[in-house]
Amino acid sequence: MRKTAIYQIVIALVFLAGTAAARAEDITQQTVYTIAFSGIKIADAVFDTTVNDGDYRIRADIEAAGIGNLFTSIAVKVDAQGDWKDGRPETKAFQLSYRDGDYARDYGAEFSRRRVVSSTIEPDPGPRGNDWVDVTAKHLRGVIDPISALLLPPSNNPCQGKIAIFDGETRLDLELAPAGTKPFSTKGFSGRAVGCAMRFRPIAGYERKDDDIQYLANTRELVVWFAFNEELNVYAPVTAQIPLKIGRLTIYASKFGV
């Protein structure tokens, strides 16, 4: 299994609260997610967030839990850095290391004013097939990295609008719509979670006939639930159920912003 299915899951998780608006003091927090497939734990995801005078950094490690043979070889490391401007995160740099057995790829992108100024993939993937949708300059404006993408600012209705994402290779949109509220409790949080229904829209940097991407693009069952992190002043994901062709993935924050 390559970057397609699992990494789009990582995008849908999109992870941990990362920064604070207009905060001068240093903040350090950790959130831990449990990832299960068809009710069986398959991975742990640990996110460490630091904020220093308006600059934020999020480092994440996602490793298989060692059960079964479908996901055990996968490991993902992510590093996202940026500024918080006008109540929104603004990416400066993003790096991702993806490992699946002998398969290895490192992705990187540099951003300035919500525009990609450079990107790299190592090792070079080489020529693409006729089915590949190329990324062009117009796709790289007004974008954000997939880690910072769902740091939702305070709002009576945070689940609205469209988020344009670039991860170093793939350009996609996430379209958000309200999906209600529900109680949620875990270590570090007890209260109500806000649900965002999401539509996954691949734009460029992918294969048109990729079955996993097409399945995500056509599903209407993707909902991510967010809790409000008071110290960081953002909504951040706490739980999600993600439909895949081979089953359902569940993501749950066992520790939130502590």
Secondary structure, DSSP 8 states (H G I E B T S, - for coil): --HHHHHHHHHHH-------TT--S-EEEEEEEEEEETTEEEEEEEEEEEEETTEEEEEEEEEE-S-SSSSTTEEEEEEEEEEEETTEEEEEEEEEEEEETTEEEEEEEEEETTEEEEEEEES---S--TTEE---GGGGBS-B-TTGGG-B-S-S--S-EEEEEE-SS-EEEEEEEEEEEEEEEEBTEEEEEEEEEEEEEEEESEETT-HHHHHHHH-S--EEEEEEETTTTEEEEEEEEEEETTEEEEEEEEE---
